[in-house]
Amino acid sequence: MEKFLLWIEGTLMPPMARLSEQRHLRAIRDGIVAVLPLIIVGAFFLIIANPPIPKLAELVKPHAESILVPFRLTLGLMALYAAFGMGHSLARSYDLDGLSGGMLSAGAFLLFTIPVNVDTPKDDPLGYVLPIANMGGAGLFVSILAMLFAVETLRLIKKSGFTIKLPDSVPTSVARSFEALVPALVIILVVWGVRVVLNIDIHDVIAMLFKPLGSFAGNNFLGALIPVVFIMLLWSAGIHGVAVIGTAFFPIWYALLDENAAAAAAGDPLPNIIVEPFFQWFVWIGGSGTTIALAIFMCFSRSAYLKQVGRFSIVPGIFNINEPIIFGAPLVMNPLLFIPFILAPIVCTITTYLAFTFELVNRIAILAPWTLPAPIGAYMATGGDWRAIILALLNIVLSGIVYYPFFKMYEKKMLKEEAGEGQAQTAS
């Protein structure tokens, strides 16, 4: 292990660390981290609206929509908030006005969504409304594209000098607003042309690119491994992997689960291994990326920042909500944690598939509430097989082994940054 850590520190981490400091990646990371307070609060409302105890869930169900309002306006609009934060950060890195960069980025992202005219109820129609389905995690990649286009357009136009300049006597805030006028016109015209005139929906384009993956879904090893790999690659790039890939795979996984349920009701052997709870309880332990072990490590980190991220991520992670750690660490666009973020779920997929193939654990026929802690959910989904608890705990340990060396390297980097900030504050 010591040699492996030295190899990671000496060979792998230096180029990864340099890549993580690349201007655009850093802006994406800083912009997403800025949204963290809203992500954390929204995650807790999601847990309250989906309690893991069936009787409590029945009591909450009539009020679920009201409880979910804060969730829909925090996590549900995460990509919109992130567009502003990322645009602000990237603009500042170019010594441009941060507010202009943030506003133009958010505006460009919103323009990718066409408002819908709701003419109901007849006596008092709602009028034009914005669908928010693609403004949460599912729209984060489009948010990144909008931000890059907006800020780079602002930079290039200002560099060319083709901006409206006001006299020095004009207040700075007013002058900067007019400087952003020409870039705003260009950005709006281009995005409007793409989305409205050409009728190209970038969200749909991304979904179409990955739709053929549905042909790989099936009751075999590749049917388990391929979606996991692509989901994690998308998450690493800032795309909600489950939201994109799930549209192709979920119908097949649930159909296979129905076949298992029918077989269980008839007293027959369960025919299928690759069903949706296969991933929920044995692969996505703590959420996409099998991040529960990483959250535990962070709770005891020597880095003040990572310790705080771990502490506010651990409770949502127990209930399989890991946006706080994905966007808090962050894991998105983070070259230092890219490898374990993808590798840990792959390892868990392999162990779980082997366990079910060799009948070491009962196959799944029950759809348990998704907010249950993984060992409990695994126990219920397999019809009360105690070996499922062992398998879930084993996968947590294995994912921890995968994450640990990379976590230590990332912790070391964060400690250096915190020490540098501390010295700067002391000097000032």
N, C-alpha and C positions, 0 to 999 in steps of 0.2 A: 504493500500500500504506500509506503514511504517513497519508493522509486516512482510509482505512478503519480503521486502528488508532485514530485520534483519534475517529472516529465511535463505534466500539465502546466506547472508554474513557469518552467523554462522554455518550453516549445510552443504550447498551444495558447497560453494566455496572453503573451505580448501582442501578437497580431489581433487577437480578439479584443484586447483592451483598447488598442488604437482604433479599431473599427467602431467600438462603442462610443468613442469620443468624436466620431464624424459628425459634422455640423447638423445634418438633417436627421440622423438617428437620435442625436441628443435632443433636438427640438421635439421630436415625436415623444421621446421618453419623458421629458420635462412637462410637456403639455398634457400627457395622460396622467402623470402623477398629480398635476394640479387639480384634476377632477376627483381625486381620491376621497375627499370628505363626502361628496354626494354619493359616490359608489358605496361607501361603507354604510351610510344611513339608509340608502335604498335597499341594500342587501338585507338589513334587519327587518324592514317592512315585508320583504318577500318571505322571510322565515315565518313571521307572525301570520301571514295570510295562508301559509301552507304548513301548518304544524304536523309533525310526524306521528302524532297520536290520533288514531282514527276518530275517537269520540270527540276530541277537541277540534278536529278538522270539521266534523259535522256542525259543531256549534259556531265555528268561524265562517263556514261557507256562505251563509246569507249576507255576511258583511265583508266578504273577501274583496269585492270590487272597490269599496270605500277604503279599505285598508291599503289597497295596492296603488292608490292615487299618488302618494309620495314616491313609490317605486317607479311608476311610469314617468314621472317628471324628473327623476334623478338618473337611475340606471337606464331608463327607457329613452332618455335623450343624451346619453353619454357621448355619442359621436359628435353631436352638435357642440356640447361644451368643450370637448377635446379639440375640435377644429379651431375654436378661438384660442385655447391655451397653446396649441402647437404653433399656430400662426404668430402669436405674440412672441413666443420663444425664438422662432426662426428669424423673425424680423429683427429682434433685438441683437441676435448674433451677427447680423449684417449692419448694425448701427442704424437701423431704420426705426421708424415709430412703431412701437409694439402694439399700441391700440389699433392703428391702421392695419397692421398685419393680421391681428386677431379678427377684426371686424370683416375684412375682405375674405378671409378664410371661411368664417362662419357663413357669410353671405353666399359664397360660391357653393358651399356644401348644401345650403338650403335650396339653391336654385336647381340642384339635381333632383329635387322632389317637386312634382307638379301638384298644386292644390286641387282638391276635389270639391265640387259644388254640391252640397247636401241640401236638397230641397224639402226635407222633412223636419219636423211635422209641417203640414200644409199651412196651418194658421200662423206659425212662427218658424220659418225655415232657418237652419243654422248658417247657411251661406257657405263661403269658401273655408275649408279646413285643410290642415296639413296632416296626411297620414304619417304616423310616427313609427311604423313597423321597421323602417330602415334607419332610424335615428339613434338606435341603441348600439349594442355591440355588433350587430349584424352590419351596420353601416360604417364601422370604424375605418375600413380600408378605403372606402370612397371619401371619407373625411380626410384621410391622409393625402389622397390624390388631390382633393380640392385645395388643401392647405399648400401643398407644394406648388401647384399651378398659381395660386393667388399671390403668394409671397415672392416667388421668382419673377412673376410679372411685375409686381411692385418694384422689385430691385432693378430689373432690366430697364424699365421705363424711367425710373429715377436716375439711373446711371447714364442714360442717353440724354438726360436734361429736358425731356419732353414732358414737363410738368408745369402746373400753374404756380408761379412764384409771386408772393405778395411782399410788400415793403416790410422792412425790419420793424417798423412801428406796430405792425399787426401782431396781436397776441400769438404766441407760439402754437397753442392748441388750434387756433383758427387756421394758421398758415399750414400746419401739417394736414388738416382736413382737406384743404384745397390741393395740396400736393398729391393726395391720394385720389383726386377726382378722375384724372385721366386713367390711371390703372383700374379704378373701379369700373369705368365705362368699358374698357377692354375686357376685363374679367366677366362682367355681366353679359356682354354681347357674345363672347365665345361660349360660355356655359349655356346661355339661352339657345344659341344656335345648335349646340350638340343635343340638348335635352328636349327642346320644343320643336325647332325647325326640322332637325334630322330625326327626332323621336328616338334617340338612343338612351336607354336607361342603363347606366353603368352597373347598378345593382343587379339587374337582370342579366347583363353580359357576364358578370362574375358567376352567377348561378348557372348559366348555360355552359360555361367552360368546364364546370365540375359535374354536370348532370350525367355525362357518360359513365362516371364512376359507379353509378347504380348497377351497371351490368356486372360488376365484380361482387355484388352482395350475394351471399349464399351461405349454406351450412358447411363451410370448409375453412381451412386455416387462412387462406388469402382473403376470404370474405370477412374475416375478423381483423386481419393485419392492415390491409390496404386503407380502409376508412380511418383507422387510428393514425396512420402515418400522415395522410392528407389533412385530417382535422388538426393535427398538431403543427404541421407546416403552415397552415392558414392562420392559426392562433399566433404563431411566432411572428407572422407578418402583419398582425393587427386585424385579421379578419376573424369574425366569430365562426370558428370551424364547424361547430355542431349545427349552427343555423344554416350554413351553406350546404354542407355535406348531408345533413340530416334529411333534407327534402328528398334526396335520392334514396337513402338507405332505410329511414324509419318505416315506411310502408311495408318493406320486405321483412324487416326485423319483427314488427308487430304481427304480421301474418304468420311467421314461424312460431311466435309466442302463442298465438291462438291455436295452432296445431298441437303444441305441447299441452295447452290447457285442456283441449278436447281429449287428448290421449290420457291425461291424468284423470279426467272425469270418468273415462271408460275403463280405467284400471290397466291401461296398456303402457308399455315402455315409452318414455318421451323420445321422440325422433330427432329433435333439433338441439344444437349447441348454441348457434349464433343467434341470440335473441337480444332485444334491447337491454334487459337487465344484466346481461353478460357484461356489458360495458359500464352500466351505472354502478354496480356494486363491486366489481372486481378490477376495473381499469380506471374509471374516473373517480377514484377514491379521493374525496375532498374537492372534486371538480376536475375539469379538463387538465391534463398534465400530471395527474396523480400527485397533487401538490401538498397533501396533508403532512407528509414527512418534512418537506421544505418549511412549511409553516412552523412545525415543532422546532426545527433547527433555529429558525429565526427568533423564536421566543427567547432563546438563550444565547443569542449572538452578542459578541463584544461590541459590535457596531450599534450605536444608539439608534440610528435610523432603521436598520434591519430588525432590531429588537421590537421597535414600535410597530413596524409592519407585521411582524409575526404575532404580536399580541392582539392587534385588532383584526387579524385574518383568521386566527385559530377557531374562534366560535363559528363564524359563517362556514369555514372549511369543514367543520364537523358535520354540518348539515348540507354539504356538497355545493356550497356557493363560494366560488373562489375568485370572483372578480377583484376583491380587495388585494389579494396577493398577486394576481396576474398583472394588475395595473399599478400596484403599489411597489413591488420589488424593483422595477417591473420586469415581467417576463417577456412582454411584447417588445420586439425590436432590441433585444438585449443579447448581443453575441456571446457574452460570458455565461449565460444560462441556457443558450439555445440547444446545446447537445443534450443535457439531462432532461430538459422540458419535453423533448421528443423521444428520447431513449427510455425513460421510466415507463410511460404507457406501453411501449413496445414490449418491454420485459414482462409487464403484468399481463399483457395479452397472451404471450407465449405460455407463461405458467398456468394461466386460467384455462386456455385451450387444452393443454396437456392434462390438466386435472379432470376436466369433463370428458375428454376422449378416453382416458383410462378408467373412467367411472370411479375416481377417487372422491368425487363430490356429486350429489344428486343434481340432475339437470333442472333447469328453471321452468316453472309453469305458472308462477304468480307474479303479478305486477305490484310490488310494494310501493308505498309512498316514497317519492324521490328524495324527500328531506330527512329520511331516517339516517342515522350514522351508519356507515358502510357495513360493519360487522353485523349489525341488527338487520339491516335491509337484506344482506346476503343470506342470513339465516331464514328470514321469512320467504324470500323469493324461491329458495330451494326446498320449501315445504318443511322447514324445521330441521335441516341437516346441520349438526354442530360442526361438521368438517368445513362448511362454507365459512364459518367464523375464522377458522384457522387459516384458510386460503386467503381471506381478505387481510388478516393481520400479516401473513407472510408477504403479500404484495406490498403492504405498507413498508415493511422492513426492506424488501428488495429495492423499492423506489428510493428509500432513504440512502441505501448504499450507492445508488446511481447519483443522487443529488449531492451527497456529502463533499466529495473532493472539489466539485465546482462551486458549491456554496462557500467553502473555506477560501477559495481563491477570490470570489466576489466579495466576501467579508473583508479580506485583506485590502482589496482596492478601496472599499468604502471607508475603512479605518484610515487609510492614507488621506482620502479626501476630507474626512472629518478633522483629522489632525491639521491639515493645511488650512481649513476654515478657522479652526481655533487659533492658530498662530496669527492669521490675518486679523482676527478680531482683537487679539492681545496687542498687536502692533498698532492698530488704530486707536 
